[in-house]
Amino acid sequence: MTTVLGYPLSRAIAVLEAEKLTVQLWELTCRKGAAGSDARIVRQQLLDDQCVLLTYALFETKGTETD
């Protein structure tokens, strides 16, 4: 199984499904409810021979302008 830590969510799913694995998802959120738009994999767990659980979080990866 390919390690997909740090991958964008859609790319991670595509890579693992190409390996004939079933993918389950779990979203990790912060208490502050900070906005984010870039879903990245933060944990990968093999549940059995054919199923992997991906935990992802939303990050703000776009730069901000400063005055």
Secondary structure in CASP SS format (residue, H / E / C, confidence):
PFRMAT SS
TARGET T0000
AUTHOR 0000-0000-0000
METHOD secondary structure of the structure
MODEL  1
M C 1.00
T C 1.00
T C 1.00
V C 1.00
L C 1.00
G C 1.00
Y C 1.00
P E 1.00
L H 1.00
S H 1.00
R H 1.00
A H 1.00
I H 1.00
A H 1.00
V H 1.00
L H 1.00
E H 1.00
A H 1.00
E C 1.00
K C 1.00
L C 1.00
T E 1.00
V E 1.00
Q E 1.00
L E 1.00
W E 1.00
E E 1.00
L E 1.00
T C 1.00
C C 1.00
R C 1.00
K C 1.00
G C 1.00
A C 1.00
A C 1.00
G C 1.00
S C 1.00
D E 1.00
A E 1.00
R E 1.00
I E 1.00
V E 1.00
R E 1.00
Q E 1.00
Q E 1.00
L E 1.00
L E 1.00
D E 1.00
D C 1.00
Q C 1.00
C E 1.00
V E 1.00
L E 1.00
L E 1.00
T E 1.00
Y E 1.00
A E 1.00
L E 1.00
F E 1.00
E C 1.00
T C 1.00
K C 1.00
G C 1.00
T C 1.00
E C 1.00
T C 1.00
D C 1.00
END
